[in-house]
Amino acid sequence: MIFRGVKISDLSKLSILLILGGFVVIGVSFYFFAELAEEVMEKEPLMIDKLAINLMSNIQQGWLGNAFGMITEAGSVLWLTIASGILIIYLLFFSDKSKWISVYFLVNMLGISLLTKVLKLAFERKRPDVLEKYDGTGFSFPSGHSTGAIVFYGFVIYIVFITNMKSSVKWVVNSFLGLLILLVGLSRVYVGVHYFSDILAGFSFGLAWLLICILALEMTLWRQQRRQKKKQEALFT
């Protein structure tokens, strides 16, 4: 069986399971986003947003506000732009990995930026509060900090996963990055510039886009390896 030039028989069972699992997660993520979007379009307050607001109001502390104020910057446009530039330079000039990784990383970041802006304009949901201090301007749904955080740090998690680091180091680094993604999302609710449903929508849509880019990258890398293998075989025949 051949799918877009790829022989299924050439793929390992693990690869097939990962690809199928990726498509399932993408489908579930888009479905969850669509459900949230439908609720938002009705212009009625969501119960989950009310619960989150009440919870955050009950745990307001000075030190916690300062902490979340710093954490939320980890998902800001300025920081993600700088960090993306640094990562691209590393991938292009200091990494022994395929240059396709930097290409798809760029597509990953530019794509989510454009898609998030389009979605914000499409839904035009007003924020619970407008605070320029925390980039709390413009429309609210979905959260740009959440989409940006999950696609950037998620891609870094993927890069760490494919390196030759020790498994224990990978788990520590990736666990930290995963926690950071969640904290960036929660910080937007804590500082009062997003509803919790904005965060969930940002995570679900961002995860779907991230997996699409990674699956496309993996397919490209597989084809590249296959071409190189054929060239090597031709030299010895």
BAFI-3210 file (N, C-alpha, C; in Angstrom, 3 decimals, decimal comma, padded with zeros to 6 digits):
// residues 237
n [1|2|3|4|5|6|7|8|9|10|11|12|13|14|15|16|17|18|19|20|21|22|23|24|25|26|27|28|29|30|31|32|33|34|35|36|37|38|39|40|41|42|43|44|45|46|47|48|49|50|51|52|53|54|55|56|57|58|59|60|61|62|63|64|65|66|67|68|69|70|71|72|73|74|75|76|77|78|79|80|81|82|83|84|85|86|87|88|89|90|91|92|93|94|95|96|97|98|99|100|101|102|103|104|105|106|107|108|109|110|111|112|113|114|115|116|117|118|119|120|121|122|123|124|125|126|127|128|129|130|131|132|133|134|135|136|137|138|139|140|141|142|143|144|145|146|147|148|149|150|151|152|153|154|155|156|157|158|159|160|161|162|163|164|165|166|167|168|169|170|171|172|173|174|175|176|177|178|179|180|181|182|183|184|185|186|187|188|189|190|191|192|193|194|195|196|197|198|199|200|201|202|203|204|205|206|207|208|209|210|211|212|213|214|215|216|217|218|219|220|221|222|223|224|225|226|227|228|229|230|231|232|233|234|235|236|237]
n.u [000,846|000,563|000,992|000,778|003,291|004,673|005,575|003,661|004,500|007,180|007,438|007,911|006,122|005,868|006,217|003,976|001,948|002,499|002,011|-000,712|-001,726|-001,040|-002,716|-005,178|-005,063|-004,878|-007,389|-009,110|-008,302|-009,020|-011,774|-012,426|-011,703|-013,548|-015,937|-015,632|-015,481|-018,047|-019,547|-018,564|-019,419|-022,082|-022,218|-022,672|-021,878|-019,481|-019,649|-017,287|-015,532|-016,511|-016,060|-013,273|-012,539|-013,546|-011,953|-009,359|-009,620|-009,785|-007,281|-005,547|-002,490|000,239|002,942|002,424|001,163|003,292|004,966|003,433|003,229|005,786|006,041|004,114|005,340|006,877|005,399|005,031|004,895|007,232|009,291|009,031|009,619|012,302|013,461|012,824|014,347|016,936|016,886|016,564|018,972|020,724|019,863|020,462|023,220|024,714|023,786|023,749|021,630|019,039|018,450|015,882|014,432|014,644|013,276|010,626|010,136|010,071|007,832|005,972|005,923|005,392|003,035|001,204|001,053|-000,179|-002,604|-003,745|-004,215|-006,112|-008,222|-008,834|-009,843|-012,010|-013,736|-013,892|-013,984|-014,366|-012,002|-011,754|-010,507|-008,593|-005,278|-002,427|000,050|000,403|000,283|-002,374|-004,285|-006,460|-008,444|-009,802|-010,148|-008,748|-006,379|-003,410|-000,950|-001,128|-001,379|001,029|002,902|002,527|003,132|005,751|007,355|006,523|007,590|010,264|010,376|010,026|012,415|014,320|013,615|014,457|017,162|020,495|020,608|020,740|018,156|017,064|017,748|016,345|013,700|013,598|014,092|012,024|009,772|009,876|009,505|006,937|005,468|005,914|004,507|001,843|001,735|002,095|-000,313|-002,158|-001,296|-002,296|-004,971|-004,839|-003,699|-005,778|-006,459|-007,529|-010,107|-010,690|-011,555|-010,480|-007,842|-007,937|-008,878|-006,753|-004,674|-005,670|-006,032|-003,458|-001,961|-002,916|-002,000|000,768|001,291|000,585|002,618|004,887|004,383|004,399|007,047|008,394|007,627|008,864|011,575|011,778|011,430|013,694|015,770|015,203|015,739|018,486|019,372|018,742|020,510|022,953|022,771|022,727|025,314|026,754|025,933]
n.v [-001,195|002,200|005,534|008,718|008,482|007,093|003,964|001,940|-000,454|-000,056|001,323|001,183|-000,631|000,959|003,527|003,717|003,580|005,932|007,866|007,422|007,878|010,549|011,767|011,194|012,687|015,234|015,403|015,207|017,491|019,575|019,151|019,672|022,357|023,398|022,918|024,631|027,044|027,214|027,577|030,057|031,677|031,943|033,957|033,795|033,622|031,220|028,363|027,186|029,297|031,048|029,529|029,384|032,074|032,636|030,882|031,901|034,431|033,784|032,928|035,003|036,476|038,560|037,776|035,662|036,903|038,432|036,353|035,017|037,151|037,327|034,806|034,861|036,335|034,540|033,646|035,729|037,812|039,219|037,848|035,197|035,666|036,520|034,226|032,315|033,224|032,809|030,015|029,176|030,069|028,415|025,872|026,063|026,616|025,378|022,881|019,373|018,243|017,751|020,447|020,840|020,837|023,390|024,787|023,808|024,499|027,260|027,541|026,518|028,482|030,968|030,286|029,719|032,210|033,794|032,360|032,546|035,298|035,616|034,050|035,447|037,840|036,792|035,848|037,934|038,297|039,967|040,911|039,909|041,875|044,769|045,094|046,627|046,211|043,487|042,586|042,553|043,293|043,964|041,355|038,402|035,576|032,882|032,463|034,113|033,913|031,336|029,695|030,376|029,574|026,772|025,845|026,737|025,874|023,272|022,395|022,599|020,619|018,413|018,592|018,165|015,577|014,105|014,269|013,152|013,053|011,808|009,649|010,262|012,944|014,059|013,622|015,257|017,861|018,091|017,717|019,994|021,950|021,261|021,807|024,550|025,440|024,969|026,678|029,192|029,465|029,409|031,686|033,752|033,789|034,293|036,895|038,238|038,820|037,052|034,642|031,372|029,575|030,681|029,982|027,165|026,820|027,939|026,163|023,724|024,260|025,127|022,818|021,036|022,293|022,240|019,448|018,840|020,182|018,829|016,169|016,543|017,337|015,004|013,244|014,444|014,214|011,455|010,852|012,144|010,618|008,233|008,812|009,315|006,809|005,312|006,486|005,725|002,949|002,805|003,497|001,257|-000,680]
n.w [000,000|-000,857|000,228|-000,729|-001,996|-000,095|001,048|003,004|004,029|004,416|006,726|010,281|012,862|015,121|014,056|012,405|014,347|015,763|013,807|013,229|015,793|016,051|014,142|015,294|017,677|016,583|015,340|017,589|018,977|017,209|017,208|019,895|020,003|018,193|019,569|021,790|020,410|019,338|021,664|022,485|020,393|020,969|022,747|025,469|028,973|029,967|032,045|032,947|032,778|034,709|037,032|036,984|037,248|039,804|041,303|040,849|041,982|044,627|045,325|045,205|045,689|046,661|046,046|044,356|042,268|041,250|040,438|038,438|036,750|035,706|034,561|032,540|030,576|029,253|027,214|025,548|022,592|021,977|023,435|022,412|019,755|019,857|021,068|019,128|016,964|017,973|018,255|015,588|014,462|015,861|014,924|012,210|012,024|014,065|014,676|013,975|012,818|010,297|008,011|007,402|009,710|010,826|008,859|009,015|011,647|011,439|009,769|011,527|013,605|012,271|011,006|013,134|014,297|012,305|011,971|014,532|014,747|012,705|013,712|016,074|015,016|013,718|015,740|017,583|020,410|023,453|025,975|029,472|030,925|030,086|029,860|029,196|030,265|030,528|027,917|027,322|025,196|022,367|020,808|022,472|022,062|020,291|023,050|022,422|023,713|024,698|022,378|021,153|023,094|023,280|020,694|020,324|022,626|022,552|020,129|020,764|022,695|021,023|019,526|021,538|022,162|019,907|020,034|021,082|023,808|027,220|028,356|030,858|031,169|029,064|029,945|032,211|031,155|029,213|030,801|032,375|030,370|029,484|031,802|031,941|029,702|030,523|032,763|031,605|030,238|032,426|033,746|032,226|032,829|035,541|035,706|034,661|031,961|030,198|029,512|030,882|028,974|026,683|026,974|026,919|024,325|022,897|023,558|022,503|019,738|019,095|019,702|017,756|015,399|015,862|015,839|013,225|011,813|012,813|012,013|009,241|008,948|009,832|007,816|005,643|006,402|006,411|003,706|002,703|003,852|002,616|-000,089|000,078|000,832|-001,440|-003,275|-002,201|-002,487|-005,243|-005,869|-005,255|-006,962]
ca.u [000,000|001,354|000,265|001,531|004,665|005,284|005,133|003,327|005,290|008,528|007,390|007,828|004,831|005,874|006,008|002,568|001,147|002,713|001,326|-002,149|-002,003|-000,961|-003,935|-006,282|-004,935|-005,229|-008,840|-009,723|-007,989|-009,877|-013,154|-012,542|-011,675|-014,827|-016,953|-015,440|-015,822|-019,507|-020,018|-018,177|-020,258|-023,399|-022,074|-023,116|-020,772|-019,271|-019,546|-015,888|-014,890|-016,950|-015,357|-011,855|-012,438|-013,749|-010,784|-008,236|-009,867|-009,604|-005,873|-004,755|-001,408|001,205|004,082|001,935|000,941|004,603|005,460|002,684|003,557|007,024|005,794|003,314|006,234|007,445|004,546|004,839|005,360|008,630|010,184|008,986|010,314|013,742|013,830|012,731|015,517|018,097|016,773|016,797|020,419|021,335|019,530|021,092|024,678|025,393|023,206|024,053|020,360|018,616|018,015|014,425|013,859|014,516|012,239|009,311|009,968|009,651|006,436|005,225|005,771|004,713|001,680|000,324|000,865|-001,182|-003,883|-004,302|-004,742|-007,336|-009,267|-009,226|-010,686|-013,245|-014,626|-014,034|-014,393|-013,745|-011,278|-012,324|-009,888|-007,580|-004,083|-001,294|001,219|000,525|-000,111|-003,808|-004,986|-007,046|-009,474|-009,417|-010,291|-008,112|-005,243|-002,197|000,138|-001,284|-001,025|002,457|003,677|002,461|003,820|007,199|007,953|006,209|008,574|011,525|010,246|010,277|013,847|015,012|013,285|015,196|018,612|021,164|020,710|020,301|016,701|016,734|017,863|015,205|012,495|013,662|013,942|010,699|008,774|009,924|008,888|005,507|004,916|005,973|003,370|000,626|001,800|001,867|-001,760|-002,804|-000,912|-003,161|-006,214|-004,526|-003,520|-007,087|-006,614|-008,139|-010,990|-010,092|-011,905|-009,504|-006,620|-008,205|-008,950|-005,396|-003,913|-006,180|-005,723|-002,004|-001,487|-003,241|-001,087|002,101|001,381|000,564|003,961|005,834|004,127|004,883|008,503|008,820|007,447|009,920|012,839|011,743|011,667|015,085|016,572|014,945|016,474|019,906|019,597|018,720|021,733|024,024|022,589|023,070|026,770|027,340|025,343]
ca.v [000,000|003,416|006,743|009,915|008,115|006,381|002,593|001,641|-001,615|000,395|001,959|000,263|-000,603|002,112|004,720|003,717|003,910|007,342|008,651|007,295|008,577|011,983|012,190|011,121|013,851|016,414|015,405|015,509|018,886|020,432|018,972|020,387|023,777|023,734|022,950|025,881|028,153|027,271|028,174|031,464|032,362|032,197|035,178|033,557|033,264|029,789|027,968|026,929|030,596|031,550|028,765|029,767|033,433|032,528|030,225|032,824|035,523|033,253|032,628|036,189|036,789|039,468|037,051|034,831|037,824|038,748|035,151|034,823|038,276|036,974|033,600|035,176|036,872|033,411|033,413|037,008|037,873|039,671|036,779|034,068|036,088|036,460|032,823|031,623|033,614|032,109|028,587|028,991|030,213|027,181|024,757|026,249|026,726|024,655|021,555|018,410|017,729|018,228|021,846|020,850|021,099|024,845|025,229|023,496|025,292|028,592|027,400|026,306|029,740|031,966|029,808|029,893|033,643|034,235|031,702|033,100|036,631|035,436|033,553|036,540|038,748|036,091|035,708|039,263|038,189|040,970|040,392|040,240|043,130|045,227|045,510|046,670|045,721|042,051|042,352|042,274|044,178|043,264|040,365|037,431|034,154|032,145|033,131|034,070|033,412|029,886|029,078|030,582|028,764|025,333|025,501|026,962|024,946|021,933|022,049|022,388|019,281|017,473|018,642|017,483|014,151|013,451|014,396|012,004|013,225|010,689|009,625|010,948|014,387|014,407|013,659|016,441|019,068|018,127|017,897|021,425|022,695|020,986|022,567|025,956|025,683|025,048|027,860|030,372|029,551|029,779|033,050|034,688|033,864|034,887|038,349|038,783|039,292|036,001|033,647|030,037|028,956|031,184|029,192|025,807|026,912|028,169|024,919|022,693|024,640|025,136|021,431|020,479|022,877|021,720|018,062|018,870|020,572|017,769|015,030|016,918|017,302|013,611|012,660|015,012|013,595|010,057|010,845|012,527|009,441|007,211|009,217|009,108|005,370|004,871|006,948|004,863|001,639|002,925|003,563|-000,072|-001,625]
ca.w [000,000|-000,989|000,603|-001,134|-002,302|001,021|001,194|004,390|004,435|004,766|008,042|011,413|013,548|016,011|013,237|011,986|015,525|016,066|012,783|013,471|017,044|015,778|013,450|016,268|018,565|015,785|015,192|018,886|019,294|016,384|017,675|021,163|019,679|017,556|020,623|022,531|019,513|019,252|022,911|022,477|019,414|021,564|023,559|026,837|029,863|030,133|033,443|033,270|032,957|036,014|038,054|036,958|037,795|041,251|041,865|040,803|042,927|045,979|045,598|044,915|046,624|046,046|045,480|043,261|041,150|040,677|039,769|037,196|035,875|034,996|033,756|031,349|029,557|028,503|026,051|024,853|021,203|021,975|023,879|021,482|018,534|020,150|021,291|017,830|016,189|018,547|017,940|014,153|014,263|016,357|014,038|010,905|012,028|015,125|014,853|012,920|012,328|008,981|007,946|007,280|011,033|010,957|007,919|009,576|012,858|010,985|009,330|012,758|014,336|011,447|010,745|014,293|014,491|011,350|012,246|015,770|014,439|011,911|014,611|016,964|014,242|013,355|016,899|018,195|021,817|024,310|027,122|030,775|031,322|029,136|030,596|028,281|030,995|030,270|026,514|027,319|024,272|021,229|021,115|023,492|021,713|021,384|023,683|021,625|024,554|024,814|021,100|020,940|024,039|023,001|019,448|020,470|023,584|022,074|019,101|021,470|023,282|019,925|019,207|022,633|022,062|018,823|020,254|021,693|025,261|028,035|028,547|032,107|030,919|028,209|030,761|033,087|030,323|028,594|031,860|032,712|029,268|029,528|032,929|031,571|028,793|031,335|033,619|030,762|030,037|033,692|034,092|031,493|033,599|036,839|035,584|034,329|030,586|029,385|030,108|030,862|027,690|025,706|027,158|026,420|022,858|022,413|023,684|021,591|018,358|018,958|019,676|016,443|014,413|016,165|015,378|011,758|011,370|013,153|011,131|007,910|009,039|009,901|006,489|004,804|006,803|005,974|002,254|002,511|004,176|001,586|-001,296|000,346|000,840|-002,835|-003,901|-001,710|-003,108|-006,659|-005,977|-005,055|-007,924]
c.u [000,879|000,485|001,143|003,015|005,373|004,720|004,891|004,174|006,707|008,589|007,293|006,451|004,738|005,599|004,548|001,667|001,275|001,977|-000,180|-002,556|-001,977|-002,218|-005,141|-006,250|-005,302|-006,743|-009,552|-009,502|-008,866|-011,335|-013,379|-012,552|-013,003|-015,955|-016,856|-015,847|-017,331|-020,098|-019,736|-019,059|-021,643|-023,403|-022,573|-021,913|-020,680|-019,074|-018,087|-015,120|-015,256|-016,199|-013,892|-011,648|-012,590|-012,528|-009,604|-008,400|-009,628|-008,146|-004,967|-003,764|-000,396|002,339|003,663|001,666|002,241|005,156|004,760|002,938|004,822|006,799|005,064|004,169|006,868|006,597|004,304|005,420|006,841|009,573|010,202|009,680|011,825|014,200|013,794|013,931|016,768|018,076|017,045|018,290|021,145|021,101|020,261|022,613|025,399|024,849|023,571|022,785|020,017|018,130|016,509|013,755|013,657|013,430|010,848|009,064|009,488|008,204|005,521|004,917|005,021|003,258|000,747|000,075|-000,238|-002,560|-004,541|-004,913|-006,052|-008,490|-009,746|-010,163|-012,018|-014,232|-014,866|-014,549|-013,639|-013,081|-012,019|-011,754|-008,805|-006,401|-002,889|-000,026|001,482|000,100|-001,593|-004,589|-005,531|-008,094|-008,900|-009,334|-009,678|-006,934|-003,984|-000,994|000,086|-000,908|000,475|003,309|003,685|003,167|005,327|007,828|007,656|007,200|009,943|011,529|010,543|011,767|014,658|014,818|014,124|016,714|019,177|021,368|020,298|018,796|016,282|016,771|016,693|013,931|012,460|013,382|012,530|009,581|008,712|009,227|007,380|004,827|004,881|004,815|002,081|000,596|001,592|000,369|-002,480|-002,491|-001,815|-004,502|-005,956|-004,391|-004,773|-007,306|-007,230|-009,131|-010,299|-010,392|-010,992|-008,243|-006,801|-008,258|-007,565|-004,555|-004,366|-005,842|-004,215|-001,427|-001,741|-002,268|000,335|002,271|001,351|001,965|004,980|005,636|004,621|006,411|009,010|008,694|008,532|011,271|012,915|012,033|013,114|016,009|016,416|015,704|017,974|020,261|019,639|019,998|022,918|023,971|022,988|024,575|027,421|026,701|025,898]
c.v [001,241|004,622|007,940|009,589|007,363|004,970|002,302|000,489|-001,230|000,991|000,901|000,375|000,605|003,401|004,845|004,116|005,393|008,246|008,624|008,026|010,074|012,508|012,170|012,339|015,130|016,530|015,779|016,980|019,844|020,346|019,759|021,892|024,221|023,821|024,233|027,084|028,326|027,921|029,673|032,269|032,691|033,397|035,017|033,171|031,750|029,465|027,768|028,229|031,197|030,850|029,172|031,152|033,414|031,918|031,185|033,973|035,077|032,974|033,816|036,467|037,665|038,751|036,205|035,686|038,191|037,569|034,931|035,964|038,025|035,771|033,928|035,735|035,770|033,056|034,671|036,961|038,240|038,536|035,622|034,402|035,999|035,009|032,029|031,942|032,900|030,633|028,319|029,090|028,943|026,019|024,852|026,121|025,867|023,243|020,657|017,770|018,342|019,677|021,954|021,155|022,595|025,388|025,003|024,221|026,691|028,577|027,273|027,635|030,794|031,578|030,049|031,364|034,167|033,659|032,263|034,473|036,538|034,989|034,639|037,516|038,105|036,051|037,024|039,203|039,214|040,310|040,701|041,547|043,477|045,787|045,462|046,124|044,252|041,683|042,015|043,252|043,372|042,262|039,192|035,979|033,840|032,931|032,974|033,570|031,881|029,177|029,197|029,703|027,297|024,972|025,711|025,930|023,488|021,476|021,819|021,010|018,209|017,423|017,914|015,969|013,435|013,606|013,128|012,152|011,937|010,791|010,385|012,459|014,867|014,559|014,902|017,713|019,176|018,273|019,360|022,259|022,489|021,755|024,055|026,331|025,871|026,317|029,148|030,563|030,011|031,223|034,077|034,854|034,585|036,405|039,027|039,256|038,252|035,187|032,289|029,321|029,457|030,346|027,788|025,800|027,104|026,910|023,875|023,016|024,615|023,736|020,793|020,988|022,355|020,312|017,971|019,184|019,466|016,541|015,307|016,880|015,862|012,928|013,160|014,380|012,144|009,957|011,197|011,342|008,357|007,527|008,978|007,625|004,825|005,283|006,068|003,483|001,671|002,943|002,179|-001,134|-001,402]
c.w [000,000|-000,660|000,308|-001,303|-001,210|001,088|002,671|004,916|004,854|006,165|009,138|012,050|014,470|015,241|012,807|013,142|015,878|015,079|012,997|014,750|016,868|015,108|014,392|017,179|017,830|015,644|016,475|019,249|018,502|016,831|018,967|020,926|019,086|018,584|021,437|021,688|019,394|020,501|022,945|021,528|019,968|022,497|024,987|027,704|030,045|031,614|033,859|033,487|034,314|037,143|038,144|037,561|039,310|041,935|041,941|041,797|044,366|046,326|045,275|046,044|045,904|045,359|044,288|042,028|040,461|039,889|038,433|036,216|035,082|034,075|032,472|030,213|028,720|027,289|025,242|023,441|021,153|022,339|022,888|020,166|018,720|020,289|019,989|016,957|016,658|018,168|016,463|013,842|014,710|015,389|012,708|010,946|013,072|015,360|013,680|012,355|010,969|009,044|007,767|008,621|011,230|010,042|008,515|010,900|012,498|010,519|010,540|013,458|013,528|011,205|011,911|014,566|013,581|011,671|013,509|015,523|013,656|012,807|015,567|016,252|013,894|014,525|017,634|019,635|022,663|025,513|028,422|031,318|030,306|029,922|029,654|028,924|030,708|028,855|026,409|026,477|023,100|021,686|021,912|023,034|020,356|021,952|022,838|022,415|024,639|023,514|020,853|021,817|023,647|021,695|019,572|021,385|023,212|021,017|019,733|022,146|022,230|019,587|020,273|022,523|021,015|018,966|020,891|023,200|025,975|028,262|029,801|031,940|030,066|029,028|031,641|032,279|029,774|029,621|032,281|031,642|029,232|030,637|032,610|030,638|029,586|032,182|032,832|030,536|031,292|034,076|033,413|032,197|034,918|036,749|035,044|032,911|029,658|030,205|030,011|029,547|026,569|025,746|026,589|024,894|022,262|022,457|022,667|020,134|018,118|018,884|018,320|015,381|014,611|015,620|013,857|011,222|011,643|012,270|009,715|007,875|009,035|008,538|005,534|005,119|006,343|004,481|001,941|002,774|003,117|000,299|-001,112|000,314|-000,588|-003,561|-003,493|-002,345|-004,563|-006,861|-005,911|-005,962|-009,310]
res [m|i|f|r|g|v|k|i|s|d|l|s|k|l|s|i|l|l|i|l|g|g|f|v|v|i|g|v|s|f|y|f|f|a|e|l|a|e|e|v|m|e|k|e|p|l|m|i|d|k|l|a|i|n|l|m|s|n|i|q|q|g|w|l|g|n|a|f|g|m|i|t|e|a|g|s|v|l|w|l|t|i|a|s|g|i|l|i|i|y|l|l|f|f|s|d|k|s|k|w|i|s|v|y|f|l|v|n|m|l|g|i|s|l|l|t|k|v|l|k|l|a|f|e|r|k|r|p|d|v|l|e|k|y|d|g|t|g|f|s|f|p|s|g|h|s|t|g|a|i|v|f|y|g|f|v|i|y|i|v|f|i|t|n|m|k|s|s|v|k|w|v|v|n|s|f|l|g|l|l|i|l|l|v|g|l|s|r|v|y|v|g|v|h|y|f|s|d|i|l|a|g|f|s|f|g|l|a|w|l|l|i|c|i|l|a|l|e|m|t|l|w|r|q|q|r|r|q|k|k|k|q|e|a|l|f|t]
***
